[in-house]
């Protein structure tokens, strides 16, 4: 990449560690439904990746070696402010597991929508949507999160696994990257959790919208 106007150049190599998927399936056929909410579509090309490379930004050099990477795309036929009441979205590693999830409420119909994706050593374990596939709640116990309540800095996460048992984790914010009043926050989180009887740790990114 190179952008003289932003004083950025360099290269990054993404090596996928988890198979691509849509909201409800890893079936990538042309006829798959890509909606995650009414009016909102989503495709996740790299649920997890190992990233290496070097960037030069405004005279500073940044080296990356085997750091967490991710790539997706979402789109809508209406502004997000008109289709999302609230949502939690995140991706993270937990030991050998790569995890992507969202849990939110639509402004269009008032219903809850959720999705969970879990892979281990490049093998998919969960790719499903529907209430209960991923449950994300803030430490304050408010659901759905609404304007006027505190932005979440700690999240409790639960995902049932197709192999039996569940993945249960706590995500704690370490750095807020973006924040808009009390309507939106995106940040980096430390993750600790249990899968089966084993305890793991990891890192990830979460974002929170609450638009009503």
C-alpha positions in Angstrom: 0.0 0.0 0.0 1.1 3.6 -0.6 -0.6 6.9 0.1 1.5 10.1 -0.1 -1.4 12.2 1.1 -1.7 10.2 4.3 2.1 9.6 4.6 1.5 5.8 4.7 3.3 3.0 2.8 4.3 -0.6 3.4 2.9 -4.1 3.0 1.0 -6.5 5.2 0.6 -10.3 4.6 -2.6 -11.9 5.9 -2.6 -15.7 6.4 -6.0 -17.1 7.1 -6.4 -19.3 10.2 -10.2 -19.8 9.9 -12.4 -20.6 6.9 -14.6 -17.9 5.4 -18.3 -17.8 6.1 -21.6 -16.0 5.8 -23.9 -15.1 8.7 -25.6 -18.5 9.1 -23.4 -20.9 7.2 -19.9 -21.7 5.8 -21.7 -22.6 2.5 -20.3 -20.0 0.1 -22.6 -20.9 -2.8 -24.1 -18.0 -4.8 -27.6 -18.6 -3.4 -26.7 -18.1 0.3 -28.6 -15.5 2.3 -26.1 -12.9 3.5 -28.4 -10.9 5.7 -27.5 -10.6 9.4 -30.3 -8.0 10.2 -33.2 -6.8 8.1 -31.6 -4.4 5.6 -28.0 -5.4 6.6 -25.7 -7.8 4.7 -22.4 -9.3 5.8 -19.6 -11.5 4.5 -16.6 -12.6 6.6 -13.7 -13.5 4.3 -11.1 -13.9 7.1 -12.6 -14.7 10.5 -9.1 -14.9 11.8 -5.7 -14.3 10.3 -2.0 -14.1 11.2 -0.6 -10.8 10.0 3.1 -9.9 9.3 4.6 -7.0 7.6 5.9 -3.4 8.0 4.2 0.0 7.7 5.8 3.4 7.5 3.5 6.1 8.9 4.5 9.8 9.0 8.2 8.9 9.4 7.6 6.1 11.9 8.2 2.4 11.3 5.8 -0.2 12.6 6.7 -3.9 12.3 4.2 -6.7 12.7 5.0 -10.4 13.2 2.2 -12.9 13.6 -0.4 -10.5 15.1 -4.2 -11.0 15.0 -5.9 -10.0 11.7 -9.4 -10.0 10.4 -11.3 -9.0 7.3 -15.1 -8.7 6.6 -17.5 -6.5 4.8 -21.0 -5.3 5.6 -23.5 -3.1 3.8 -27.1 -1.9 4.1 -29.8 -0.4 1.9 -30.7 2.1 4.7 -28.5 4.1 7.1 -27.4 2.0 10.2 -29.2 4.6 12.4 -32.5 3.4 10.9 -32.0 -0.3 11.1 -30.0 -1.0 14.3 -31.4 -0.3 17.8 -28.3 -1.8 19.5 -25.7 -4.4 18.8 -22.5 -6.0 20.1 -20.1 -7.3 17.5 -16.6 -8.7 18.0 -13.8 -11.0 16.9 -11.2 -12.5 19.1 -8.8 -15.3 19.8 -9.2 -17.5 22.9 -6.3 -19.9 23.1 -6.4 -21.9 19.8 -9.9 -20.7 19.0 -10.9 -18.0 16.5 -14.3 -16.4 17.3 -16.6 -14.0 15.6 -20.0 -13.0 17.0 -22.7 -10.4 17.1 -25.8 -10.0 19.2 -28.2 -7.1 18.7 -31.7 -5.8 18.2 -33.2 -4.5 15.0 -35.0 -1.2 14.8 -37.0 -2.5 11.8 -38.9 -5.2 13.7 -37.7 -5.0 17.3 -36.3 -8.6 17.2 -33.0 -9.9 18.5 -30.6 -11.3 16.0 -27.4 -13.2 16.8 -24.6 -15.1 15.1 -21.6 -17.2 16.3 -18.6 -18.5 14.5 -15.9 -20.6 16.2 -12.9 -22.3 14.6 -10.0 -24.3 16.1 -6.8 -24.9 14.1 -8.4 -23.9 10.9 -11.3 -26.3 11.5 -14.8 -24.8 11.8 -16.7 -25.8 14.9 -19.7 -23.4 14.8 -21.2 -21.3 12.1 -24.8 -20.5 13.0 -27.3 -17.7 13.5 -30.4 -17.3 15.7 -31.2 -16.3 19.2 -28.9 -18.1 21.6 -26.1 -19.0 19.1 -24.2 -16.1 20.8 -25.3 -14.3 23.9 -23.4 -11.1 24.7 -24.4 -9.0 27.8 -22.7 -6.1 29.5 -21.6 -6.3 33.2 -24.4 -3.8 34.1 -27.1 -6.4 33.1 -28.9 -4.0 30.7 -30.4 -5.6 27.6 -30.8 -4.3 25.1 -28.3 -1.5 25.7 -29.8 1.9 25.1 -28.8 5.5 24.9 -28.3 7.1 28.3 -26.8 3.9 29.9 -23.1 3.4 30.3 -21.1 2.1 27.4 -19.9 -1.5 28.1 -16.3 -1.9 29.2 -16.9 -5.6 30.3 -18.8 -8.1 28.3 -20.0 -11.6 29.3 -20.1 -14.0 26.3 -21.6 -17.5 25.9 -21.6 -19.7 22.7 -22.9 -23.3 22.7 -20.6 -25.6 20.8 -21.7 -28.2 18.3 -19.3 -30.7 19.9 -21.1 -30.2 23.3 -20.5 -27.8 26.1 -20.0 -24.1 25.5 -17.5 -21.4 25.2 -17.8 -18.9 28.0 -15.7 -15.8 28.2 -15.3 -12.3 29.7 -14.0 -9.5 27.6 -12.5 -6.4 29.3 -11.6 -3.2 27.4 -8.0 -2.2 27.4 -8.1 0.6 24.9 -10.9 2.6 23.2 -10.1 3.3 19.6 -13.3 5.2 18.6 -16.2 6.7 20.6 -19.1 8.9 19.5 -21.0 10.4 22.4 -22.6 7.4 24.0 -24.0 5.9 20.8 -20.9 4.0 19.5 -17.7 2.6 20.9 -15.0 0.4 19.3 -12.1 -0.9 21.4 -9.5 -3.6 22.1 -10.2 -6.1 24.7 -8.5 -8.8 26.8 -10.3 -12.1 26.8 -10.4 -14.8 29.4 -12.6 -17.8 29.2 -13.3 -21.5 29.5 -14.0 -24.0 26.7 -15.0 -27.4 28.2 -12.8 -27.7 31.3 -9.8 -25.7 29.9 -9.1 -22.1 30.6 -7.7 -19.8 27.9 -6.8 -16.2 27.3 -6.7 -14.0 24.2 -7.2 -10.6 22.6 -9.8 -9.1 20.3 -11.9 -6.1 19.2 -15.5 -5.3 20.0 -17.8 -2.6 18.9 -21.1 -1.4 20.4 -23.9 0.5 18.8 -27.0 1.8 20.6 -28.9 4.2 18.4 -32.1 4.6 20.3 
